[in-house]
Amino acid sequence: MKRIRPTLSLMLFLAALVGIAAAQADDQPVNQDDQNLPTFKSNVNVVNLFFNVKDKHGTLIPNLTKDEFQVFEDGKPQTIKYFNANTDLPLTLGILIDTSGSQRMVLPMEQDIGAAFLAEVLQKKDLAFVINFDLDADLVQDFTNSAHQLRVALNKVKINAPPCGGAPGLGGGPLPSSCRGGTVLYDAIYLAAEEKLKNEVGRKAMIVLTDGEDEGSRLKIHDAIESAQKADAIVYVLLIADRGFYGGFGYSGDHEMKKLAQETGGRMIEVGNNEKKVKEAFDQIAAEMRSQYNIGYTPTNRALDGSFRKLEIRTKEGYKIQTRAGYYAQKPKS
């Protein structure tokens, strides 16, 4: 397994959320044939948005047209340059799986259902990788399109935590850190975004299987969120936990995981240790990935000053939009 070492310094990275594409002059009309193309023909800054549309019951809404949408950046309306209602752009997907002591009872379920999901969702042009995290973050499978290799990688990961005597959580207090071991969750998300997803093109996503508890990361939750936003990566969190492990004291990582998912355009789905709910959660993610809309626009604010720009998409019917909260307007690499 390749060991990924967390880095201490945080640099200003290229905002992958601001794509550099090629088009004619920025103010030149876009041909109808170009409406579905995610690139333009001169050096202009293009913001790409992948998103889902749902009604008040959470049902996905397909087949909407460009005229149904309005895009706002920092509250100011933007002109949509291209639109695609059924994007088939390549998908780059990272599976991040928690192998700390708290996942001991649920890991086999995660491995089996996760492998089945990858076999179902990956198309020929898609790629996926697998990282597990506990005391460190390990890249157990680099980019591949092979569902077999991904299954082998998932089956290879093991719980890395010292054994503890007695029943978990008993004795009048939470399970001690020495039993749980480390869980460098935030570091793993940062490294997946920075080392694996940042330089990829097309659709990018992570699925994080964890109880949301971080212990030992050098980075903070805001670093993890920022790195995912800069990599233009949607993050889904399957909040999976063996509740008995905590001896009735519960776990507190759900707030941070919900924030991570919402601000990157994904969702947190709490499944506990219920196999049926885990399968349903993976099915929901697969359905959302298959029904993404894609919008691109050139910002009216041309300054590449590294600032965070808030994004909003609205529909005429007032449907719920699931997309990222914003992007960082940074200069491209030379």
Secondary structure, DSSP 8 states (H G I E B T S, - for coil): -EEE---S-------TTEEEE--S-TTS---GGGTT-S--SSSEEEEEEEEEEE-TT--B-----GGGEEEEETTEEE-EEEEESS----EEEEEEEE-SGGGTTTHHHHHHHHHHHHHHH--TT-EEEEEEESSSEEEEEEEE--HHHHHHHHHH----S---SSSTT-SSS---HHHH--B-HHHHHHHIIIIIITT--SEEEEEEEE-S--BS-SS-HHHHHHHHHHTT-EEEEEEE--GGGGTTS----HHHHHHHHHHHT--EEEEET-HHHHHHHHHHHHHHHHT-EEEEE--S----SS-EEEEEEEETT--EEE--SEEE------
